[in-house]
Amino acid sequence: MEKNINLNFENDLKRLEERLDDLVEICNQLQTENKSLKEKQETLSHERASMVQKNEQVRARVEAMIVRLKSMEQG
């Protein structure tokens, strides 16, 4: 009887260890994925800021062209 209890305990302990190993592996994978996503987010944020700046520059140039064209029409 005691042998069966010990065997069950050992089996339960082994399953628990395996599950913990799986959880540690999943945690490591998630940390790696999280780091990668943060880096990608930062890159995209920089790209967006650059595009916003370029968009503002283009808008200013187009507005200046419109002003010049209007002045040419009136002149």
N, CA, C and O atoms as a Tripos MOL2 file, in Angstrom:
@<TRIPOS>MOLECULE
protein
  300   299    75     0     0
PROTEIN
NO_CHARGES

@<TRIPOS>ATOM
      1 N           0.8260   -1.2050    0.0000 N.3       1 MET1
      2 CA          0.0000    0.0000    0.0000 C.3       1 MET1
      3 C           0.8630    1.2590    0.0000 C.2       1 MET1
      4 O           0.6520    2.1730   -0.7980 O.2       1 MET1
      5 N           1.8270    1.2910    0.8980 N.am      2 GLU2
      6 CA          2.7160    2.4540    0.9770 C.3       2 GLU2
      7 C           3.5160    2.6030   -0.3080 C.2       2 GLU2
      8 O           3.8210    3.7150   -0.7370 O.2       2 GLU2
      9 N           3.8500    1.4770   -0.9120 N.am      3 LYS3
     10 CA          4.6000    1.5130   -2.1640 C.3       3 LYS3
     11 C           3.7710    2.1700   -3.2720 C.2       3 LYS3
     12 O           4.2960    2.9420   -4.0750 O.2       3 LYS3
     13 N           2.4850    1.8610   -3.3060 N.am      4 ASN4
     14 CA          1.5930    2.4770   -4.2930 C.3       4 ASN4
     15 C           1.4620    3.9770   -4.0660 C.2       4 ASN4
     16 O           1.4430    4.7580   -5.0180 O.2       4 ASN4
     17 N           1.3740    4.3700   -2.8150 N.am      5 ILE5
     18 CA          1.2730    5.7940   -2.4870 C.3       5 ILE5
     19 C           2.5310    6.5210   -2.9370 C.2       5 ILE5
     20 O           2.4640    7.5980   -3.5290 O.2       5 ILE5
     21 N           3.6880    5.9150   -2.6460 N.am      6 ASN6
     22 CA          4.9550    6.5190   -3.0640 C.3       6 ASN6
     23 C           5.0570    6.5880   -4.5840 C.2       6 ASN6
     24 O           5.5390    7.5750   -5.1400 O.2       6 ASN6
     25 N           4.5990    5.5310   -5.2460 N.am      7 LEU7
     26 CA          4.6450    5.5050   -6.7010 C.3       7 LEU7
     27 C           3.7260    6.5840   -7.2840 C.2       7 LEU7
     28 O           4.1070    7.2870   -8.2200 O.2       7 LEU7
     29 N           2.5330    6.7120   -6.7370 N.am      8 ASN8
     30 CA          1.6070    7.7580   -7.1790 C.3       8 ASN8
     31 C           2.1870    9.1460   -6.9340 C.2       8 ASN8
     32 O           2.0830   10.0410   -7.7730 O.2       8 ASN8
     33 N           2.7980    9.3010   -5.7660 N.am      9 PHE9
     34 CA          3.4170   10.5830   -5.4400 C.3       9 PHE9
     35 C           4.5330   10.8990   -6.4280 C.2       9 PHE9
     36 O           4.6410   12.0280   -6.9060 O.2       9 PHE9
     37 N           5.3560    9.9120   -6.7320 N.am     10 GLU10
     38 CA          6.4570   10.1030   -7.6790 C.3      10 GLU10
     39 C           5.9200   10.4600   -9.0720 C.2      10 GLU10
     40 O           6.4540   11.3380   -9.7500 O.2      10 GLU10
     41 N           4.8720    9.7730   -9.4750 N.am     11 ASN11
     42 CA          4.2720   10.0630  -10.7870 C.3      11 ASN11
     43 C           3.6870   11.4750  -10.8300 C.2      11 ASN11
     44 O           3.8570   12.2070  -11.8050 O.2      11 ASN11
     45 N           2.9970   11.8350   -9.7550 N.am     12 ASP12
     46 CA          2.4370   13.1850   -9.6810 C.3      12 ASP12
     47 C           3.5370   14.2380   -9.6990 C.2      12 ASP12
     48 O           3.4230   15.2630  -10.3710 O.2      12 ASP12
     49 N           4.5860   13.9740   -8.9620 N.am     13 LEU13
     50 CA          5.7130   14.9010   -8.9110 C.3      13 LEU13
     51 C           6.3710   15.0250  -10.2840 C.2      13 LEU13
     52 O           6.7280   16.1250  -10.7060 O.2      13 LEU13
     53 N           6.5280   13.9160  -10.9720 N.am     14 LYS14
     54 CA          7.1270   13.9340  -12.3100 C.3      14 LYS14
     55 C           6.2540   14.7420  -13.2760 C.2      14 LYS14
     56 O           6.7700   15.5430  -14.0550 O.2      14 LYS14
     57 N           4.9490   14.5370  -13.2290 N.am     15 ARG15
     58 CA          4.0400   15.3010  -14.0900 C.3      15 ARG15
     59 C           4.1140   16.7960  -13.7690 C.2      15 ARG15
     60 O           4.1040   17.6400  -14.6650 O.2      15 ARG15
     61 N           4.1880   17.0990  -12.4910 N.am     16 LEU16
     62 CA          4.2960   18.4980  -12.0850 C.3      16 LEU16
     63 C           5.5890   19.1200  -12.6010 C.2      16 LEU16
     64 O           5.5880   20.2550  -13.0770 O.2      16 LEU16
     65 N           6.6790   18.3880  -12.5080 N.am     17 GLU17
     66 CA          7.9590   18.8870  -13.0230 C.3      17 GLU17
     67 C           7.8850   19.1280  -14.5290 C.2      17 GLU17
     68 O           8.3960   20.1280  -15.0320 O.2      17 GLU17
     69 N           7.2490   18.2100  -15.2380 N.am     18 GLU18
     70 CA          7.1110   18.3670  -16.6880 C.3      18 GLU18
     71 C           6.2650   19.5960  -17.0260 C.2      18 GLU18
     72 O           6.5820   20.3490  -17.9460 O.2      18 GLU18
     73 N           5.2020   19.7800  -16.2790 N.am     19 ARG19
     74 CA          4.3500   20.9480  -16.5190 C.3      19 ARG19
     75 C           5.0950   22.2430  -16.2060 C.2      19 ARG19
     76 O           4.9510   23.2380  -16.9170 O.2      19 ARG19
     77 N           5.8850   22.2230  -15.1450 N.am     20 LEU20
     78 CA          6.6850   23.4070  -14.8120 C.3      20 LEU20
     79 C           7.7070   23.6950  -15.9010 C.2      20 LEU20
     80 O           7.9220   24.8490  -16.2720 O.2      20 LEU20
     81 N           8.3400   22.6350  -16.4140 N.am     21 ASP21
     82 CA          9.2880   22.8180  -17.5140 C.3      21 ASP21
     83 C           8.5940   23.4290  -18.7290 C.2      21 ASP21
     84 O           9.1330   24.3210  -19.3840 O.2      21 ASP21
     85 N           7.3920   22.9350  -19.0200 N.am     22 ASP22
     86 CA          6.6200   23.4890  -20.1380 C.3      22 ASP22
     87 C           6.3010   24.9640  -19.9040 C.2      22 ASP22
     88 O           6.4140   25.7840  -20.8140 O.2      22 ASP22
     89 N           5.9030   25.2890  -18.6810 N.am     23 LEU23
     90 CA          5.5790   26.6820  -18.3600 C.3      23 LEU23
     91 C           6.8000   27.5910  -18.4780 C.2      23 LEU23
     92 O           6.6960   28.7170  -18.9640 O.2      23 LEU23
     93 N           7.9420   27.1050  -18.0350 N.am     24 VAL24
     94 CA          9.1750   27.8920  -18.1440 C.3      24 VAL24
     95 C           9.5110   28.1230  -19.6150 C.2      24 VAL24
     96 O           9.9050   29.2230  -20.0020 O.2      24 VAL24
     97 N           9.3540   27.0920  -20.4250 N.am     25 GLU25
     98 CA          9.6300   27.2300  -21.8560 C.3      25 GLU25
     99 C           8.6700   28.2310  -22.5050 C.2      25 GLU25
    100 O           9.0880   29.0790  -23.2940 O.2      25 GLU25
    101 N           7.3990   28.1280  -22.1700 N.am     26 ILE26
    102 CA          6.4100   29.0690  -22.7130 C.3      26 ILE26
    103 C           6.7290   30.4910  -22.2650 C.2      26 ILE26
    104 O           6.6340   31.4350  -23.0490 O.2      26 ILE26
    105 N           7.1050   30.6350  -21.0100 N.am     27 CYS27
    106 CA          7.4500   31.9600  -20.4830 C.3      27 CYS27
    107 C           8.6390   32.5440  -21.2480 C.2      27 CYS27
    108 O           8.6340   33.7230  -21.6010 O.2      27 CYS27
    109 N           9.6440   31.7280  -21.5000 N.am     28 ASN28
    110 CA         10.8110   32.1910  -22.2520 C.3      28 ASN28
    111 C          10.4280   32.5940  -23.6720 C.2      28 ASN28
    112 O          10.9020   33.6060  -24.1870 O.2      28 ASN28
    113 N           9.5690   31.7960  -24.2990 N.am     29 GLN29
    114 CA          9.1180   32.1310  -25.6510 C.3      29 GLN29
    115 C           8.3480   33.4460  -25.6580 C.2      29 GLN29
    116 O           8.5280   34.2760  -26.5490 O.2      29 GLN29
    117 N           7.4930   33.6280  -24.6630 N.am     30 LEU30
    118 CA          6.7090   34.8640  -24.5850 C.3      30 LEU30
    119 C           7.5960   36.0780  -24.3340 C.2      30 LEU30
    120 O           7.3490   37.1560  -24.8760 O.2      30 LEU30
    121 N           8.6260   35.9020  -23.5130 N.am     31 GLN31
    122 CA          9.5470   37.0140  -23.2720 C.3      31 GLN31
    123 C          10.2710   37.3980  -24.5570 C.2      31 GLN31
    124 O          10.4370   38.5810  -24.8540 O.2      31 GLN31
    125 N          10.6980   36.3980  -25.3130 N.am     32 THR32
    126 CA         11.3760   36.6600  -26.5790 C.3      32 THR32
    127 C          10.4350   37.3550  -27.5600 C.2      32 THR32
    128 O          10.8100   38.3240  -28.2200 O.2      32 THR32
    129 N           9.2190   36.8480  -27.6450 N.am     33 GLU33
    130 CA          8.2300   37.4480  -28.5400 C.3      33 GLU33
    131 C           7.8980   38.8750  -28.1090 C.2      33 GLU33
    132 O           7.7730   39.7660  -28.9500 O.2      33 GLU33
    133 N           7.7570   39.0890  -26.8170 N.am     34 ASN34
    134 CA          7.4500   40.4230  -26.2920 C.3      34 ASN34
    135 C           8.5650   41.4090  -26.6330 C.2      34 ASN34
    136 O           8.3020   42.5390  -27.0440 O.2      34 ASN34
    137 N           9.8020   40.9750  -26.4610 N.am     35 LYS35
    138 CA         10.9410   41.8370  -26.7870 C.3      35 LYS35
    139 C          10.9270   42.1940  -28.2730 C.2      35 LYS35
    140 O          11.1360   43.3470  -28.6500 O.2      35 LYS35
    141 N          10.6800   41.1960  -29.0990 N.am     36 SER36
    142 CA         10.6370   41.4250  -30.5390 C.3      36 SER36
    143 C           9.5180   42.3950  -30.9110 C.2      36 SER36
    144 O           9.7140   43.2860  -31.7370 O.2      36 SER36
    145 N           8.3590   42.2240  -30.3060 N.am     37 LEU37
    146 CA          7.2290   43.1070  -30.5970 C.3      37 LEU37
    147 C           7.4960   44.5350  -30.1310 C.2      37 LEU37
    148 O           7.1100   45.4910  -30.8030 O.2      37 LEU37
    149 N           8.1500   44.6810  -28.9890 N.am     38 LYS38
    150 CA          8.4900   46.0270  -28.5120 C.3      38 LYS38
    151 C           9.4660   46.7090  -29.4650 C.2      38 LYS38
    152 O           9.3380   47.9010  -29.7470 O.2      38 LYS38
    153 N          10.4440   45.9470  -29.9620 N.am     39 GLU39
    154 CA         11.4000   46.5150  -30.9080 C.3      39 GLU39
    155 C          10.6950   46.9240  -32.2020 C.2      39 GLU39
    156 O          10.9670   47.9860  -32.7620 O.2      39 GLU39
    157 N           9.7890   46.0670  -32.6650 N.am     40 LYS40
    158 CA          9.0460   46.3820  -33.8870 C.3      40 LYS40
    159 C           8.1670   47.6070  -33.6790 C.2      40 LYS40
    160 O           8.0620   48.4600  -34.5600 O.2      40 LYS40
    161 N           7.5370   47.6900  -32.5160 N.am     41 GLN41
    162 CA          6.6900   48.8460  -32.2120 C.3      41 GLN41
    163 C           7.5190   50.1290  -32.2120 C.2      41 GLN41
    164 O           7.0810   51.1580  -32.7240 O.2      41 GLN41
    165 N           8.7040   50.0610  -31.6400 N.am     42 GLU42
    166 CA          9.5660   51.2460  -31.6060 C.3      42 GLU42
    167 C           9.9780   51.6550  -33.0220 C.2      42 GLU42
    168 O           9.9760   52.8380  -33.3590 O.2      42 GLU42
    169 N          10.3270   50.6720  -33.8370 N.am     43 THR43
    170 CA         10.6940   50.9580  -35.2260 C.3      43 THR43
    171 C           9.5350   51.5990  -35.9750 C.2      43 THR43
    172 O           9.7130   52.5880  -36.6870 O.2      43 THR43
    173 N           8.3500   51.0300  -35.8090 N.am     44 LEU44
    174 CA          7.1740   51.5770  -36.4880 C.3      44 LEU44
    175 C           6.8410   52.9780  -35.9870 C.2      44 LEU44
    176 O           6.3970   53.8290  -36.7580 O.2      44 LEU44
    177 N           7.0530   53.2110  -34.7160 N.am     45 SER45
    178 CA          6.8000   54.5350  -34.1540 C.3      45 SER45
    179 C           7.7370   55.5690  -34.7730 C.2      45 SER45
    180 O           7.3190   56.6810  -35.0950 O.2      45 SER45
    181 N           9.0130   55.1940  -34.9380 N.am     46 HIS46
    182 CA          9.9750   56.1040  -35.5700 C.3      46 HIS46
    183 C           9.6050   56.3490  -37.0360 C.2      46 HIS46
    184 O           9.6740   57.4760  -37.5250 O.2      46 HIS46
    185 N           9.2110   55.2730  -37.7270 N.am     47 GLU47
    186 CA          8.8080   55.4190  -39.1270 C.3      47 GLU47
    187 C           7.5960   56.3390  -39.2450 C.2      47 GLU47
    188 O           7.5300   57.1780  -40.1440 O.2      47 GLU47
    189 N           6.6460   56.1790  -38.3410 N.am     48 ARG48
    190 CA          5.4440   57.0110  -38.3660 C.3      48 ARG48
    191 C           5.8090   58.4790  -38.1510 C.2      48 ARG48
    192 O           5.3130   59.3600  -38.8540 O.2      48 ARG48
    193 N           6.6790   58.7320  -37.1750 N.am     49 ALA49
    194 CA          7.0890   60.1130  -36.9040 C.3      49 ALA49
    195 C           7.7660   60.7190  -38.1280 C.2      49 ALA49
    196 O           7.5420   61.8830  -38.4600 O.2      49 ALA49
    197 N           8.5890   59.9250  -38.7910 N.am     50 SER50
    198 CA          9.2620   60.4040  -39.9980 C.3      50 SER50
    199 C           8.2540   60.7050  -41.1020 C.2      50 SER50
    200 O           8.3670   61.7150  -41.7960 O.2      50 SER50
    201 N           7.2750   59.8330  -41.2580 N.am     51 MET51
    202 CA          6.2530   60.0490  -42.2880 C.3      51 MET51
    203 C           5.3900   61.2640  -41.9830 C.2      51 MET51
    204 O           5.0210   62.0070  -42.8920 O.2      51 MET51
    205 N           5.0690   61.4700  -40.7250 N.am     52 VAL52
    206 CA          4.2900   62.6510  -40.3420 C.3      52 VAL52
    207 C           5.0740   63.9140  -40.6820 C.2      52 VAL52
    208 O           4.5130   64.8770  -41.2040 O.2      52 VAL52
    209 N           6.3650   63.9050  -40.3850 N.am     53 GLN53
    210 CA          7.2010   65.0670  -40.6790 C.3      53 GLN53
    211 C           7.2660   65.3200  -42.1920 C.2      53 GLN53
    212 O           7.1340   66.4570  -42.6460 O.2      53 GLN53
    213 N           7.4690   64.2480  -42.9600 N.am     54 LYS54
    214 CA          7.5150   64.4060  -44.4190 C.3      54 LYS54
    215 C           6.1760   64.8970  -44.9570 C.2      54 LYS54
    216 O           6.1280   65.7210  -45.8700 O.2      54 LYS54
    217 N           5.1050   64.3910  -44.3910 N.am     55 ASN55
    218 CA          3.7700   64.8150  -44.8080 C.3      55 ASN55
    219 C           3.5830   66.3100  -44.5640 C.2      55 ASN55
    220 O           3.0310   67.0140  -45.4090 O.2      55 ASN55
    221 N           4.0320   66.7880  -43.4310 N.am     56 GLU56
    222 CA          3.9360   68.2230  -43.1200 C.3      56 GLU56
    223 C           4.7550   69.0460  -44.1080 C.2      56 GLU56
    224 O           4.3140   70.1040  -44.5560 O.2      56 GLU56
    225 N           5.9420   68.5630  -44.4470 N.am     57 GLN57
    226 CA          6.7870   69.2790  -45.4060 C.3      57 GLN57
    227 C           6.1210   69.3420  -46.7800 C.2      57 GLN57
    228 O           6.1220   70.3830  -47.4370 O.2      57 GLN57
    229 N           5.5570   68.2180  -47.1980 N.am     58 VAL58
    230 CA          4.8860   68.1830  -48.5010 C.3      58 VAL58
    231 C           3.6670   69.0950  -48.4960 C.2      58 VAL58
    232 O           3.4210   69.8100  -49.4670 O.2      58 VAL58
    233 N           2.9080   69.0730  -47.4140 N.am     59 ARG59
    234 CA          1.7310   69.9360  -47.3240 C.3      59 ARG59
    235 C           2.1420   71.4090  -47.4230 C.2      59 ARG59
    236 O           1.4870   72.1920  -48.1110 O.2      59 ARG59
    237 N           3.2120   71.7800  -46.7430 N.am     60 ALA60
    238 CA          3.6820   73.1680  -46.7890 C.3      60 ALA60
    239 C           4.1010   73.5450  -48.2100 C.2      60 ALA60
    240 O           3.8170   74.6500  -48.6710 O.2      60 ALA60
    241 N           4.7740   72.6280  -48.9010 N.am     61 ARG61
    242 CA          5.1990   72.9110  -50.2800 C.3      61 ARG61
    243 C           3.9980   73.0580  -51.2070 C.2      61 ARG61
    244 O           3.9630   73.9470  -52.0570 O.2      61 ARG61
    245 N           3.0110   72.1730  -51.0330 N.am     62 VAL62
    246 CA          1.8120   72.2460  -51.8780 C.3      62 VAL62
    247 C           1.0630   73.5450  -51.6110 C.2      62 VAL62
    248 O           0.6060   74.2020  -52.5460 O.2      62 VAL62
    249 N           0.9360   73.9160  -50.3420 N.am     63 GLU63
    250 CA          0.2590   75.1700  -50.0070 C.3      63 GLU63
    251 C           0.9950   76.3620  -50.6120 C.2      63 GLU63
    252 O           0.3640   77.2990  -51.1010 O.2      63 GLU63
    253 N           2.3220   76.3300  -50.5800 N.am     64 ALA64
    254 CA          3.1070   77.4150  -51.1760 C.3      64 ALA64
    255 C           2.8880   77.4690  -52.6840 C.2      64 ALA64
    256 O           2.7870   78.5530  -53.2590 O.2      64 ALA64
    257 N           2.8150   76.3060  -53.3240 N.am     65 MET65
    258 CA          2.5570   76.2700  -54.7670 C.3      65 MET65
    259 C           1.1790   76.8380  -55.0900 C.2      65 MET65
    260 O           1.0170   77.5700  -56.0670 O.2      65 MET65
    261 N           0.2000   76.5010  -54.2770 N.am     66 ILE66
    262 CA         -1.1580   77.0180  -54.4920 C.3      66 ILE66
    263 C          -1.1680   78.5390  -54.3860 C.2      66 ILE66
    264 O          -1.7960   79.2190  -55.1980 O.2      66 ILE66
    265 N          -0.4770   79.0670  -53.3910 N.am     67 VAL67
    266 CA         -0.4000   80.5250  -53.2210 C.3      67 VAL67
    267 C           0.2520   81.1550  -54.4490 C.2      67 VAL67
    268 O          -0.2230   82.1740  -54.9510 O.2      67 VAL67
    269 N           1.3320   80.5570  -54.9320 N.am     68 ARG68
    270 CA          2.0070   81.0980  -56.1180 C.3      68 ARG68
    271 C           1.1090   81.0430  -57.3510 C.2      68 ARG68
    272 O           1.0590   81.9860  -58.1400 O.2      68 ARG68
    273 N           0.4040   79.9320  -57.5010 N.am     69 LEU69
    274 CA         -0.5010   79.8130  -58.6530 C.3      69 LEU69
    275 C          -1.6170   80.8500  -58.5890 C.2      69 LEU69
    276 O          -1.9760   81.4430  -59.6060 O.2      69 LEU69
    277 N          -2.1620   81.0670  -57.4040 N.am     70 LYS70
    278 CA         -3.2230   82.0730  -57.2570 C.3      70 LYS70
    279 C          -2.6980   83.4630  -57.5680 C.2      70 LYS70
    280 O          -3.3860   84.2710  -58.1930 O.2      70 LYS70
    281 N          -1.4720   83.7380  -57.1280 N.am     71 SER71
    282 CA         -0.9050   85.0630  -57.4010 C.3      71 SER71
    283 C          -0.6170   85.2290  -58.8910 C.2      71 SER71
    284 O          -0.7080   86.3370  -59.4190 O.2      71 SER71
    285 N          -0.2730   84.1380  -59.5720 N.am     72 MET72
    286 CA         -0.0430   84.2100  -61.0180 C.3      72 MET72
    287 C          -1.3590   84.4670  -61.7570 C.2      72 MET72
    288 O          -1.3900   85.1970  -62.7480 O.2      72 MET72
    289 N          -2.4480   83.8600  -61.2660 N.am     73 GLU73
    290 CA         -3.7550   84.0780  -61.8910 C.3      73 GLU73
    291 C          -4.1770   85.5400  -61.7760 C.2      73 GLU73
    292 O          -4.7380   86.1210  -62.7050 O.2      73 GLU73
    293 N          -3.8930   86.1090  -60.6230 N.am     74 GLN74
    294 CA         -4.3200   87.4870  -60.3670 C.3      74 GLN74
    295 C          -3.3830   88.4900  -61.0260 C.2      74 GLN74
    296 O          -3.7720   89.6220  -61.3100 O.2      74 GLN74
    297 N          -2.1410   88.0660  -61.2690 N.am     75 GLY75
    298 CA         -1.1470   88.9910  -61.8050 C.3      75 GLY75
    299 C          -1.2030   89.1120  -63.2560 C.2      75 GLY75
    300 O          -0.4210   89.8590  -63.8440 O.2      75 GLY75
@<TRIPOS>BOND
     1     1     2 1
     2     2     3 1
     3     3     4 2
     4     3     5 am
     5     5     6 1
     6     6     7 1
     7     7     8 2
     8     7     9 am
     9     9    10 1
    10    10    11 1
    11    11    12 2
    12    11    13 am
    13    13    14 1
    14    14    15 1
    15    15    16 2
    16    15    17 am
    17    17    18 1
    18    18    19 1
    19    19    20 2
    20    19    21 am
    21    21    22 1
    22    22    23 1
    23    23    24 2
    24    23    25 am
    25    25    26 1
    26    26    27 1
    27    27    28 2
    28    27    29 am
    29    29    30 1
    30    30    31 1
    31    31    32 2
    32    31    33 am
    33    33    34 1
    34    34    35 1
    35    35    36 2
    36    35    37 am
    37    37    38 1
    38    38    39 1
    39    39    40 2
    40    39    41 am
    41    41    42 1
    42    42    43 1
    43    43    44 2
    44    43    45 am
    45    45    46 1
    46    46    47 1
    47    47    48 2
    48    47    49 am
    49    49    50 1
    50    50    51 1
    51    51    52 2
    52    51    53 am
    53    53    54 1
    54    54    55 1
    55    55    56 2
    56    55    57 am
    57    57    58 1
    58    58    59 1
    59    59    60 2
    60    59    61 am
    61    61    62 1
    62    62    63 1
    63    63    64 2
    64    63    65 am
    65    65    66 1
    66    66    67 1
    67    67    68 2
    68    67    69 am
    69    69    70 1
    70    70    71 1
    71    71    72 2
    72    71    73 am
    73    73    74 1
    74    74    75 1
    75    75    76 2
    76    75    77 am
    77    77    78 1
    78    78    79 1
    79    79    80 2
    80    79    81 am
    81    81    82 1
    82    82    83 1
    83    83    84 2
    84    83    85 am
    85    85    86 1
    86    86    87 1
    87    87    88 2
    88    87    89 am
    89    89    90 1
    90    90    91 1
    91    91    92 2
    92    91    93 am
    93    93    94 1
    94    94    95 1
    95    95    96 2
    96    95    97 am
    97    97    98 1
    98    98    99 1
    99    99   100 2
   100    99   101 am
   101   101   102 1
   102   102   103 1
   103   103   104 2
   104   103   105 am
   105   105   106 1
   106   106   107 1
   107   107   108 2
   108   107   109 am
   109   109   110 1
   110   110   111 1
   111   111   112 2
   112   111   113 am
   113   113   114 1
   114   114   115 1
   115   115   116 2
   116   115   117 am
   117   117   118 1
   118   118   119 1
   119   119   120 2
   120   119   121 am
   121   121   122 1
   122   122   123 1
   123   123   124 2
   124   123   125 am
   125   125   126 1
   126   126   127 1
   127   127   128 2
   128   127   129 am
   129   129   130 1
   130   130   131 1
   131   131   132 2
   132   131   133 am
   133   133   134 1
   134   134   135 1
   135   135   136 2
   136   135   137 am
   137   137   138 1
   138   138   139 1
   139   139   140 2
   140   139   141 am
   141   141   142 1
   142   142   143 1
   143   143   144 2
   144   143   145 am
   145   145   146 1
   146   146   147 1
   147   147   148 2
   148   147   149 am
   149   149   150 1
   150   150   151 1
   151   151   152 2
   152   151   153 am
   153   153   154 1
   154   154   155 1
   155   155   156 2
   156   155   157 am
   157   157   158 1
   158   158   159 1
   159   159   160 2
   160   159   161 am
   161   161   162 1
   162   162   163 1
   163   163   164 2
   164   163   165 am
   165   165   166 1
   166   166   167 1
   167   167   168 2
   168   167   169 am
   169   169   170 1
   170   170   171 1
   171   171   172 2
   172   171   173 am
   173   173   174 1
   174   174   175 1
   175   175   176 2
   176   175   177 am
   177   177   178 1
   178   178   179 1
   179   179   180 2
   180   179   181 am
   181   181   182 1
   182   182   183 1
   183   183   184 2
   184   183   185 am
   185   185   186 1
   186   186   187 1
   187   187   188 2
   188   187   189 am
   189   189   190 1
   190   190   191 1
   191   191   192 2
   192   191   193 am
   193   193   194 1
   194   194   195 1
   195   195   196 2
   196   195   197 am
   197   197   198 1
   198   198   199 1
   199   199   200 2
   200   199   201 am
   201   201   202 1
   202   202   203 1
   203   203   204 2
   204   203   205 am
   205   205   206 1
   206   206   207 1
   207   207   208 2
   208   207   209 am
   209   209   210 1
   210   210   211 1
   211   211   212 2
   212   211   213 am
   213   213   214 1
   214   214   215 1
   215   215   216 2
   216   215   217 am
   217   217   218 1
   218   218   219 1
   219   219   220 2
   220   219   221 am
   221   221   222 1
   222   222   223 1
   223   223   224 2
   224   223   225 am
   225   225   226 1
   226   226   227 1
   227   227   228 2
   228   227   229 am
   229   229   230 1
   230   230   231 1
   231   231   232 2
   232   231   233 am
   233   233   234 1
   234   234   235 1
   235   235   236 2
   236   235   237 am
   237   237   238 1
   238   238   239 1
   239   239   240 2
   240   239   241 am
   241   241   242 1
   242   242   243 1
   243   243   244 2
   244   243   245 am
   245   245   246 1
   246   246   247 1
   247   247   248 2
   248   247   249 am
   249   249   250 1
   250   250   251 1
   251   251   252 2
   252   251   253 am
   253   253   254 1
   254   254   255 1
   255   255   256 2
   256   255   257 am
   257   257   258 1
   258   258   259 1
   259   259   260 2
   260   259   261 am
   261   261   262 1
   262   262   263 1
   263   263   264 2
   264   263   265 am
   265   265   266 1
   266   266   267 1
   267   267   268 2
   268   267   269 am
   269   269   270 1
   270   270   271 1
   271   271   272 2
   272   271   273 am
   273   273   274 1
   274   274   275 1
   275   275   276 2
   276   275   277 am
   277   277   278 1
   278   278   279 1
   279   279   280 2
   280   279   281 am
   281   281   282 1
   282   282   283 1
   283   283   284 2
   284   283   285 am
   285   285   286 1
   286   286   287 1
   287   287   288 2
   288   287   289 am
   289   289   290 1
   290   290   291 1
   291   291   292 2
   292   291   293 am
   293   293   294 1
   294   294   295 1
   295   295   296 2
   296   295   297 am
   297   297   298 1
   298   298   299 1
   299   299   300 2
@<TRIPOS>SUBSTRUCTURE
     1 MET1         2 RESIDUE 1 A MET
     2 GLU2         6 RESIDUE 1 A GLU
     3 LYS3        10 RESIDUE 1 A LYS
     4 ASN4        14 RESIDUE 1 A ASN
     5 ILE5        18 RESIDUE 1 A ILE
     6 ASN6        22 RESIDUE 1 A ASN
     7 LEU7        26 RESIDUE 1 A LEU
     8 ASN8        30 RESIDUE 1 A ASN
     9 PHE9        34 RESIDUE 1 A PHE
    10 GLU10       38 RESIDUE 1 A GLU
    11 ASN11       42 RESIDUE 1 A ASN
    12 ASP12       46 RESIDUE 1 A ASP
    13 LEU13       50 RESIDUE 1 A LEU
    14 LYS14       54 RESIDUE 1 A LYS
    15 ARG15       58 RESIDUE 1 A ARG
    16 LEU16       62 RESIDUE 1 A LEU
    17 GLU17       66 RESIDUE 1 A GLU
    18 GLU18       70 RESIDUE 1 A GLU
    19 ARG19       74 RESIDUE 1 A ARG
    20 LEU20       78 RESIDUE 1 A LEU
    21 ASP21       82 RESIDUE 1 A ASP
    22 ASP22       86 RESIDUE 1 A ASP
    23 LEU23       90 RESIDUE 1 A LEU
    24 VAL24       94 RESIDUE 1 A VAL
    25 GLU25       98 RESIDUE 1 A GLU
    26 ILE26      102 RESIDUE 1 A ILE
    27 CYS27      106 RESIDUE 1 A CYS
    28 ASN28      110 RESIDUE 1 A ASN
    29 GLN29      114 RESIDUE 1 A GLN
    30 LEU30      118 RESIDUE 1 A LEU
    31 GLN31      122 RESIDUE 1 A GLN
    32 THR32      126 RESIDUE 1 A THR
    33 GLU33      130 RESIDUE 1 A GLU
    34 ASN34      134 RESIDUE 1 A ASN
    35 LYS35      138 RESIDUE 1 A LYS
    36 SER36      142 RESIDUE 1 A SER
    37 LEU37      146 RESIDUE 1 A LEU
    38 LYS38      150 RESIDUE 1 A LYS
    39 GLU39      154 RESIDUE 1 A GLU
    40 LYS40      158 RESIDUE 1 A LYS
    41 GLN41      162 RESIDUE 1 A GLN
    42 GLU42      166 RESIDUE 1 A GLU
    43 THR43      170 RESIDUE 1 A THR
    44 LEU44      174 RESIDUE 1 A LEU
    45 SER45      178 RESIDUE 1 A SER
    46 HIS46      182 RESIDUE 1 A HIS
    47 GLU47      186 RESIDUE 1 A GLU
    48 ARG48      190 RESIDUE 1 A ARG
    49 ALA49      194 RESIDUE 1 A ALA
    50 SER50      198 RESIDUE 1 A SER
    51 MET51      202 RESIDUE 1 A MET
    52 VAL52      206 RESIDUE 1 A VAL
    53 GLN53      210 RESIDUE 1 A GLN
    54 LYS54      214 RESIDUE 1 A LYS
    55 ASN55      218 RESIDUE 1 A ASN
    56 GLU56      222 RESIDUE 1 A GLU
    57 GLN57      226 RESIDUE 1 A GLN
    58 VAL58      230 RESIDUE 1 A VAL
    59 ARG59      234 RESIDUE 1 A ARG
    60 ALA60      238 RESIDUE 1 A ALA
    61 ARG61      242 RESIDUE 1 A ARG
    62 VAL62      246 RESIDUE 1 A VAL
    63 GLU63      250 RESIDUE 1 A GLU
    64 ALA64      254 RESIDUE 1 A ALA
    65 MET65      258 RESIDUE 1 A MET
    66 ILE66      262 RESIDUE 1 A ILE
    67 VAL67      266 RESIDUE 1 A VAL
    68 ARG68      270 RESIDUE 1 A ARG
    69 LEU69      274 RESIDUE 1 A LEU
    70 LYS70      278 RESIDUE 1 A LYS
    71 SER71      282 RESIDUE 1 A SER
    72 MET72      286 RESIDUE 1 A MET
    73 GLU73      290 RESIDUE 1 A GLU
    74 GLN74      294 RESIDUE 1 A GLN
    75 GLY75      298 RESIDUE 1 A GLY
